[in-house]
Amino acid sequence: MNAEPAPPAAGGGRARRTSPTHGEAQEAAPGAASGGRAQQAAPEAASGGRALLAAPLHGSGVRTYLGQVAALVAKDLRLESRRRETIAGVLAFVLLVLTLFLFALDLAPGEARRLAPGVLWITLLFAGLLALGRTFAVERDQGTLDGLLLAPLDRSALYLAKVATSVAFMGLVEIVALPIFAAVFDAPLLAPGVLLTVALGTVGFAAAGTLFGALAAQTRARDVLLPLLLFPLLAPLLVAAARATDDLLAGAATPTSAPWWELLVGLTVLFLGAAVLLFDTLVEE
């Protein structure tokens, strides 16, 4: 009796049909290759920002870095120009402080000139605190700060842009305040040496204030925490700035001839350099 041929396996046809043909294999090969390239590109894209951070600042790198700072400064200035309540509030505060000192102190012209540096720097201190309190608070509340931290840009560029914006804001306040103080206190506050001292003290104030403004913005009590953190650090800077201004008003020939001016330069450089190094770690936390 002849043996009947065995029926084909039930899954044989399906097994043969599921095996890729030569054409399908050729079509799948580029996909697999591109998948491998995509897997390789993902870590590269994730580390793109770090690569930019580690890239040396030469040639085009310097232009890119300066372009990042300029773009961030333009963005901050545009936002400040749209919401004018901060500028108006600070200018009103300066005029209010000046009015209070003018009516509270009945001083002779010589005594008024002697008090002018201290009154000026106290006014600039509190006016600057009103501006520094909003440096990172608005972006933190709206969530834009997280986007800036995730962007492929150097963190120091973000910090320097905030410092430049604060200096520009304080410069606007000083343009209004200095002529009024010079007229009220009968002091040569518009002399080149005094203007240079005020500009240098403003940079040091903005350098330290921006760093602690970023720290205080991460807390709910930022309006209370910022002055508590900033006042002890700024005390030597403000004393040096006020004494350097007083020496110049007393007849120092140049800013460099005033010993307090040298201390002011050193503190400004120290605050700016240390803040650039610490800012990346601070915002990461």
C-alpha positions as CSV (number, residue, x, y, z in Angstrom):
1,M,0.0,0.0,0.0
2,N,1.5,3.2,-1.1
3,A,2.0,5.9,1.6
4,E,0.0,9.0,1.0
5,P,2.1,12.2,0.9
6,A,2.0,14.1,4.1
7,P,-0.1,17.3,4.1
8,P,1.8,20.5,4.2
9,A,2.3,22.0,7.6
10,A,-0.4,24.4,8.6
11,G,2.0,27.2,9.3
12,G,4.4,26.4,6.5
13,G,2.7,28.7,4.0
14,R,2.5,31.4,6.6
15,A,6.1,30.9,7.6
16,R,7.2,31.1,4.0
17,R,5.0,34.2,3.4
18,T,6.3,36.0,6.5
19,S,9.9,35.5,5.5
20,P,11.1,38.7,3.8
21,T,11.7,38.6,0.1
22,H,14.9,40.0,-1.5
23,G,13.1,43.3,-2.4
24,E,11.7,43.7,1.0
25,A,15.1,43.1,2.6
26,Q,16.6,45.8,0.3
27,E,13.8,48.2,1.3
28,A,14.3,47.4,5.0
29,A,18.0,47.9,4.9
30,P,18.0,51.7,4.4
31,G,15.3,51.9,7.2
32,A,17.5,49.9,9.6
33,A,20.5,52.0,8.6
34,S,18.6,55.2,9.1
35,G,17.3,53.9,12.4
36,G,20.9,53.3,13.6
37,R,21.8,56.8,12.4
38,A,18.7,58.2,14.3
39,Q,19.8,56.3,17.4
40,Q,23.3,57.7,17.1
41,A,21.9,61.2,16.4
42,A,19.7,61.3,19.5
43,P,22.5,61.4,22.0
44,E,24.3,63.9,19.8
45,A,21.2,66.1,19.8
46,A,20.7,65.7,23.5
47,S,24.3,66.7,24.1
48,G,24.2,69.6,21.6
49,G,23.9,72.2,24.3
50,R,26.8,70.7,26.2
51,A,28.9,70.6,23.0
52,L,28.2,74.3,22.5
53,L,29.2,75.0,26.1
54,A,32.5,73.1,25.7
55,A,33.3,74.7,22.3
56,P,36.2,77.1,22.5
57,L,35.3,80.7,21.9
58,H,37.4,81.5,18.9
59,G,36.4,83.3,15.7
60,S,32.8,82.3,14.9
61,G,32.3,81.0,18.5
62,V,32.9,84.5,19.9
63,R,30.4,86.0,17.4
64,T,27.9,83.3,18.3
65,Y,28.3,83.9,22.0
66,L,28.0,87.7,21.6
67,G,24.9,87.1,19.4
68,Q,23.3,85.1,22.1
69,V,23.9,87.8,24.7
70,A,22.6,90.5,22.4
71,A,19.5,88.5,21.5
72,L,18.7,87.9,25.2
73,V,19.3,91.6,26.1
74,A,17.1,92.7,23.2
75,K,14.3,90.3,24.4
76,D,14.5,91.6,28.0
77,L,14.6,95.3,27.0
78,R,11.6,94.7,24.7
79,L,9.6,93.1,27.5
80,E,10.5,95.9,29.9
81,S,9.4,98.5,27.4
82,R,6.0,96.9,27.1
83,R,5.4,96.8,30.8
84,R,6.3,100.2,32.0
85,E,5.1,99.9,35.6
86,T,8.5,98.8,36.8
87,I,10.3,101.8,35.3
88,A,7.6,104.2,36.5
89,G,7.6,102.7,40.0
90,V,11.4,103.0,40.3
91,L,11.5,106.6,39.1
92,A,8.7,107.5,41.5
93,F,10.6,105.9,44.3
94,V,13.7,107.9,43.5
95,L,11.8,111.2,43.5
96,L,10.0,110.2,46.8
97,V,13.3,109.4,48.5
98,L,14.8,112.7,47.3
99,T,11.8,114.6,48.6
100,L,11.9,113.0,52.0
101,F,15.6,113.8,52.5
102,L,15.0,117.3,51.2
103,F,12.3,118.1,53.7
104,A,13.5,115.9,56.6
105,L,17.0,117.4,56.7
106,D,17.5,121.1,57.0
107,L,21.2,121.3,56.2
108,A,23.5,124.0,55.1
109,P,24.9,123.8,51.6
110,G,28.2,122.4,52.8
111,E,26.6,119.7,54.9
112,A,24.2,118.8,52.1
113,R,27.2,118.1,49.8
114,R,28.8,116.0,52.4
115,L,25.7,113.8,52.6
116,A,25.1,113.6,48.9
117,P,27.2,110.3,48.2
118,G,25.4,108.4,51.0
119,V,22.0,109.5,50.0
120,L,22.7,108.8,46.4
121,W,23.9,105.2,46.9
122,I,21.1,104.4,49.3
123,T,18.6,105.5,46.8
124,L,20.2,103.5,44.0
125,L,20.4,100.5,46.3
126,F,16.7,100.4,47.0
127,A,15.8,101.4,43.4
128,G,17.9,98.5,42.1
129,L,16.3,96.0,44.4
130,L,12.9,96.8,42.9
131,A,14.3,96.0,39.5
132,L,16.4,92.9,40.5
133,G,13.4,91.3,42.2
134,R,11.7,90.9,38.8
135,T,14.8,89.8,36.9
136,F,14.0,86.1,37.0
137,A,10.7,86.2,38.8
138,V,8.5,86.9,35.7
139,E,10.3,84.2,33.6
140,R,10.1,81.7,36.4
141,D,6.4,82.3,36.9
142,Q,5.6,82.1,33.2
143,G,7.8,79.0,32.6
144,T,10.1,80.7,30.0
145,L,13.1,80.3,32.2
146,D,13.0,76.5,31.8
147,G,12.9,77.0,28.0
148,L,16.0,79.2,28.2
149,L,17.8,76.7,30.3
150,L,17.0,73.9,27.8
151,A,18.1,76.0,24.8
152,P,21.5,75.2,23.3
153,L,23.2,78.4,24.7
154,D,25.9,79.0,27.2
155,R,24.5,79.7,30.7
156,S,27.0,82.5,31.2
157,A,25.4,84.2,28.2
158,L,22.1,84.1,30.0
159,Y,23.7,85.6,33.1
160,L,25.6,88.3,31.3
161,A,22.4,89.3,29.4
162,K,20.5,89.7,32.7
163,V,23.4,91.8,34.1
164,A,23.4,94.0,31.0
165,T,19.7,94.4,31.2
166,S,19.9,95.4,34.9
167,V,22.7,97.9,34.1
168,A,20.7,99.4,31.4
169,F,17.7,99.7,33.7
170,M,19.8,101.3,36.4
171,G,21.4,103.6,33.9
172,L,18.0,104.9,33.0
173,V,17.3,105.6,36.6
174,E,20.6,107.3,37.1
175,I,20.1,109.5,34.0
176,V,17.0,110.9,35.8
177,A,18.4,110.9,39.4
178,L,21.9,112.3,39.0
179,P,21.0,115.7,37.6
180,I,18.3,116.1,40.3
181,F,20.7,115.1,43.1
182,A,23.3,117.4,41.7
183,A,20.9,120.4,41.7
184,V,19.4,119.6,45.1
185,F,22.7,118.9,47.0
186,D,24.7,121.4,45.0
187,A,27.4,118.8,44.3
188,P,29.3,118.1,41.1
189,L,27.7,114.6,40.6
190,L,27.9,114.9,36.8
191,A,31.8,115.1,36.8
192,P,33.4,112.4,34.6
193,G,35.1,110.8,37.6
194,V,31.9,110.6,39.6
195,L,30.0,109.2,36.6
196,L,32.7,106.5,36.1
197,T,32.5,105.6,39.8
198,V,28.7,105.3,39.6
199,A,28.9,103.2,36.5
200,L,31.4,100.8,38.1
201,G,29.3,100.5,41.2
202,T,26.2,99.8,39.2
203,V,28.0,96.9,37.3
204,G,29.1,95.4,40.6
205,F,25.6,95.8,42.1
206,A,24.0,94.2,39.0
207,A,26.6,91.3,39.0
208,A,25.8,90.3,42.6
209,G,22.1,91.1,42.4
210,T,21.5,89.1,39.3
211,L,23.1,86.0,40.8
212,F,21.0,86.2,44.0
213,G,18.0,87.2,42.1
214,A,18.2,83.9,40.3
215,L,18.5,82.1,43.6
216,A,15.6,84.0,45.2
217,A,13.3,83.5,42.2
218,Q,13.2,79.7,43.0
219,T,11.4,80.4,46.4
220,R,8.0,81.8,47.2
221,A,9.4,84.4,49.6
222,R,11.7,85.9,47.0
223,D,10.7,89.5,47.9
224,V,11.9,89.0,51.4
225,L,14.8,86.6,50.7
226,L,16.6,88.8,48.1
227,P,17.4,91.7,50.4
228,L,18.5,89.3,53.2
229,L,20.9,87.6,50.9
230,L,22.1,90.7,49.1
231,F,22.6,93.3,51.8
232,P,25.5,91.6,53.6
233,L,27.3,91.0,50.4
234,L,26.7,94.5,49.0
235,A,27.7,96.3,52.1
236,P,31.5,96.5,51.3
237,L,30.7,97.5,47.7
238,L,28.3,100.3,48.7
239,V,30.7,101.6,51.4
240,A,33.5,101.7,48.8
241,A,31.3,103.3,46.2
242,A,30.1,106.0,48.6
243,R,33.6,106.7,50.0
244,A,35.1,106.9,46.5
245,T,32.3,109.3,45.4
246,D,32.9,111.4,48.5
247,D,36.7,111.5,47.8
248,L,36.0,112.7,44.3
249,L,33.6,115.3,45.4
250,A,36.2,116.4,48.0
251,G,38.8,117.2,45.3
252,A,40.5,114.0,44.2
253,A,42.2,114.6,40.8
254,T,41.2,111.3,39.1
255,P,39.2,108.2,40.2
256,T,42.4,106.1,40.5
257,S,43.8,108.6,43.1
258,A,41.0,107.6,45.5
259,P,41.9,104.5,47.5
260,W,38.3,103.5,47.9
261,W,38.0,103.4,44.1
262,E,40.6,100.6,43.9
263,L,38.5,98.6,46.4
264,L,35.4,99.2,44.3
265,V,37.2,98.0,41.1
266,G,38.4,94.8,42.9
267,L,34.9,94.0,44.4
268,T,33.2,94.5,41.0
269,V,35.7,92.2,39.2
270,L,35.3,89.6,42.0
271,F,31.5,89.7,42.0
272,L,31.3,89.4,38.2
273,G,33.9,86.6,37.9
274,A,32.5,84.5,40.8
275,A,28.9,84.9,39.6
276,V,29.8,83.7,36.0
277,L,31.4,80.6,37.5
278,L,28.6,79.9,40.0
279,F,25.5,80.7,37.8
280,D,25.5,77.4,35.9
281,T,25.5,75.4,39.2
282,L,23.0,77.6,40.8
283,V,20.3,77.3,38.1
284,E,20.9,73.5,37.8
285,E,19.9,73.1,41.4
